[in-house]
Amino acid sequence: MLADMLKSVLNELNGSSAEIEASAIISIDGLMMASLMPQGIDEDRMGAMSAAMLSLGDRTAQELSRGTLEQVLIKGANGYVLMTGAGKESVLTVLAKSNAKLGLIFLDVKRAAESIAKMI
């Protein structure tokens, strides 16, 4: 039942912008809780990398006195990876196209993360 509710949040998030290619909710241990991914993306690998990057980003923010981590953004030649905490026990990871309007995506991701945090 929780998995269905989480998937519903992802469906709404992915439907909010054509520039969002994939999204996933991952436990802080790197286990996939729910995802909407295209073929060819290894969910286990994405889960492990997302958890590791968010943990590293959190530590970096603390060590460099930047306050509480809000998000990790990676820009590559083919698009963006955005990771944000969704409560204390999960990470919301979004893959977006290279031409994405990040301001709108940040807003939608923030709202989705807040919804997820209430569920978990």
LINFEN-V657843 format. One record per run of one state. SS is the DSSP state (A for helix, B for strand, O for the rest). FROM is the first residue (numbers start at 1). LEN is the number of residues. If there is no record, write none. Layout:
ss=SS from=FROM len=LEN
ss=SS from=FROM len=LEN
//
This chain:
ss=O from=1 len=1
ss=A from=2 len=14
ss=O from=16 len=4
ss=B from=20 len=8
ss=O from=28 len=4
ss=B from=32 len=5
ss=O from=37 len=6
ss=A from=43 len=21
ss=O from=64 len=7
ss=B from=71 len=6
ss=O from=77 len=2
ss=B from=79 len=7
ss=O from=86 len=4
ss=B from=90 len=7
ss=O from=97 len=5
ss=A from=102 len=18
ss=O from=120 len=1
//
